[in-house]
Amino acid sequence: ANIAYTDCVAPAFVNGWARFQRPIDDGPNPSYQYAMPGGRMRFQSNAPVVTIPLRYNGLITRTDARNFIGHVYVNGSYLQDFQSPAAVNVVNQTNLVLNMGSSASRLYELVLPYADGVEFGGVIVDSAYTVTAASARTGRLMVCLGDSISQGFLHRD
């Protein structure tokens, strides 16, 4: 309940994992439908070490535009990237461990890669620390109608 999902469609929860599904299926394979470009998971924590379970679901099989690099921001500044530990179409689970070295309240934002099927498994911190909801994002809101598929980037005759 303390995780905000922004810049994406609302996830479905499959066996405890937040799975993202784009509203447009670009077929014919298990395409990029289960990739959520730029989707963000946002939360606050005062823990010195934050662990984020990630599951690569193997539902992306195409490699023609694969970008498997995601990013982590803390308090609005870039901290590090993360990437799929395996080839496409391989189910793999890993933990993203963020060791900040000291206890302080921080805003964490995990930005999903453009074209990889990454599922979010929540946030794990030591019981002495908390995970709380992030404040709402501010600034302008942009609404996109369509994407590279509907614009013709992958136009098929």
BELRANOR-V469126 format. One line per field, one symbol per residue. ss: DSSP state (H for helix, E for strand, - for the rest). psi: psi as a letter, one per 20 degrees, with the letter a starting at -180 (. if undefined). A space follows every 10 residues. Layout:
ss: ???
psi: ???
//
This chain:
ss: ---EEE---- -EEE--EEE- ---------- ---------E EEEEE---EE EEEEEEE--- --------EE EEEE--EEEE EEE------- EEEEEEEEE- -----EEEEE E------EEE ---E------ EE-------- -------HHH H------
psi: hjpporkrqp qqoolipopq pqipojairn cjhjqnpjqp pprqqjqhpp popqpoijio iqihkpokpr qpqpkiqpgr rqrpjrrqkp ppprpopooi hrpqpqpppo pqrgmqnpqp japprqiirq prqqqqqraq ppppoaahgh ijglpp.
//
